[in-house]
Amino acid sequence: MCPDISKCEKEDCPLKECCYRYTSKSSPFWQSYAHFTYSDKTKSCEDFWCAEGKEADYEKIKKSLIAEPPLEESDINPMS
């Protein structure tokens, strides 16, 4: 059975392999997708939903992301 959720279609999200919204099985008949937003500044996604059994992987990814230097405002918005 497929879950009745909005799945994430964000291919470049560093959390995607641990996120239920990305890894859950899609319905072959009807599936809603959303473009959820991963924030490089906060290193998080408000809509992240940890997939069952992926908690340890998520913790490893989260630690590696936090270890990265924070982005400067000019890196986030090159027009400023």
Contacts in CASP RR format, 6 or more apart in sequence:
PFRMAT RR
TARGET T0000
AUTHOR 0000-0000-0000
METHOD contacts of the structure
MODEL  1
MCPDISKCEKEDCPLKECCYRYTSKSSPFWQSYAHFTYSDKTKSCEDFWC
AEGKEADYEKIKKSLIAEPPLEESDINPMS
2 24 0 8 1.000
2 25 0 8 1.000
2 26 0 8 1.000
2 27 0 8 1.000
2 31 0 8 1.000
3 20 0 8 1.000
3 24 0 8 1.000
3 25 0 8 1.000
5 20 0 8 1.000
5 21 0 8 1.000
5 24 0 8 1.000
5 32 0 8 1.000
5 49 0 8 1.000
6 21 0 8 1.000
6 32 0 8 1.000
6 33 0 8 1.000
6 34 0 8 1.000
7 21 0 8 1.000
7 22 0 8 1.000
7 24 0 8 1.000
7 26 0 8 1.000
7 31 0 8 1.000
7 32 0 8 1.000
7 33 0 8 1.000
7 34 0 8 1.000
8 16 0 8 1.000
8 19 0 8 1.000
8 21 0 8 1.000
8 22 0 8 1.000
8 33 0 8 1.000
8 34 0 8 1.000
8 35 0 8 1.000
8 36 0 8 1.000
8 47 0 8 1.000
9 33 0 8 1.000
9 34 0 8 1.000
9 35 0 8 1.000
10 16 0 8 1.000
10 22 0 8 1.000
10 35 0 8 1.000
10 36 0 8 1.000
10 37 0 8 1.000
10 38 0 8 1.000
13 19 0 8 1.000
13 22 0 8 1.000
13 36 0 8 1.000
13 38 0 8 1.000
13 45 0 8 1.000
14 38 0 8 1.000
14 61 0 8 1.000
14 65 0 8 1.000
15 22 0 8 1.000
15 38 0 8 1.000
15 45 0 8 1.000
15 48 0 8 1.000
15 58 0 8 1.000
15 61 0 8 1.000
16 22 0 8 1.000
16 23 0 8 1.000
17 23 0 8 1.000
17 54 0 8 1.000
17 57 0 8 1.000
17 61 0 8 1.000
18 50 0 8 1.000
18 51 0 8 1.000
18 54 0 8 1.000
18 57 0 8 1.000
18 58 0 8 1.000
18 61 0 8 1.000
19 45 0 8 1.000
19 48 0 8 1.000
19 49 0 8 1.000
19 50 0 8 1.000
19 51 0 8 1.000
20 49 0 8 1.000
20 50 0 8 1.000
20 51 0 8 1.000
20 52 0 8 1.000
21 36 0 8 1.000
21 47 0 8 1.000
21 48 0 8 1.000
21 49 0 8 1.000
23 51 0 8 1.000
23 54 0 8 1.000
24 51 0 8 1.000
34 47 0 8 1.000
36 45 0 8 1.000
36 46 0 8 1.000
36 47 0 8 1.000
36 48 0 8 1.000
37 45 0 8 1.000
37 46 0 8 1.000
37 47 0 8 1.000
38 44 0 8 1.000
38 45 0 8 1.000
39 45 0 8 1.000
40 71 0 8 1.000
40 75 0 8 1.000
40 76 0 8 1.000
41 70 0 8 1.000
41 71 0 8 1.000
41 76 0 8 1.000
43 62 0 8 1.000
43 65 0 8 1.000
43 66 0 8 1.000
43 68 0 8 1.000
50 58 0 8 1.000
73 80 0 8 1.000
74 80 0 8 1.000
END
